[in-house]
Amino acid sequence: MMHCYLYLSIILFCLGIIGVIARRNVFTVFMSVELMLNAANLAFITFSRVHESMDGHVLAMMVMAVAAAEAALALAVVILLHKHKSKLDTNVFSLLKG
């Protein structure tokens, strides 16, 4: 049964990578990053259940905390970019360089 969860985790992670690479909308890119983080959480929990330890659960909680911080910071950056440029295209981020 473990391999089913790992296959699902791999599929979700690959979908997240495709979403980050192929999409130009900032919200879709952030949603894809969240999908990749959830896929990693699924793999951590799966290995934790197989080895009967709580280490994977602790790592998953840390990843969720990082994801929440990333979402809050990313939303603030998106709001500022939209306020200044009225676009949500990923090419707008090149304006942050200088």
N, C-alpha and C positions, 0 to 999 in steps of 0.2 A: 504494500500500500504506500510505502514511502516514495517509491519512484513516481507515482501519480502526482503527488504534491510537488515533487521536484520538477517534473515536466511542466506542470502548471506554472511554477515559479519561473522557469526558463522562458516559457511562452510569454508571460506577462512582462518580463524584463526585456525581451526582444521587441515586443510591441511598444514599450516605453522608449527604447532606443530609436525605433523607426519614427515615433512621434516627435522626438527631439530633433532628429535630422531632417525630416521631411516637412514639418510644419513651419509656418512663418508667424503665426499668431502667438503672442506671448503667453496667453492663458493656456493654450493647448500645449505649449512647451512645458509650462509648470505642471500641468496635469500629467504629462508624460513622465516628468521627473518623480512626481508622487507615486505613479504607477510602478516605477523602477524601485523606489524605496519600499513599497509594499511587497513587491516580489522578493526583495532581500529579506524582509521580515518573515515571509512565508517559509523561505529556506532555513532561516535561523530557528524558527519554531519547529520545523520538521526534524532537523538534526537534534534539537533539544529533546524532542519526544522520543527519538530513536535511542539516544544515549541516556535517557532518563535522568537528565539534569536540568537545572533551571538557568543555565548560562545563556542559552538561546533566547529565553524569555527576557532576561535582563538586557541583552543586546537589542532585542526588538523594541523594548521600552526606550532605550537610548536613541534608536533610529527614529522612533515616533517623536521624541522631543526635538531632535534635529530637524525633522520634517516640519514641525509646527513653527519653529523659529525661522526656517527657510521660507515658509509660506507667508509669515508676517512681514519679513523683510522684503520679499519679492513683491508683495502686494503694495507696499509703500513705494518701491521703485517704479512699479507700473503706474501707479496713480500720479507720481511726479512727471513721468515721461508723457503720459496722456495729457496732463495739464499744460505742458510746455509745447508739445508737438502735435497733439490731437491725433496721434496714430498709435496703434498697438502692434506694429510690425517689428520683427527682430532686427531689421536694419537700423532702427532708431537707436539701438544700444551702441552703435559705433560713435555716437555723439558723446558718450561718457568718457572717451579716451582723452580728450583735451579740451 
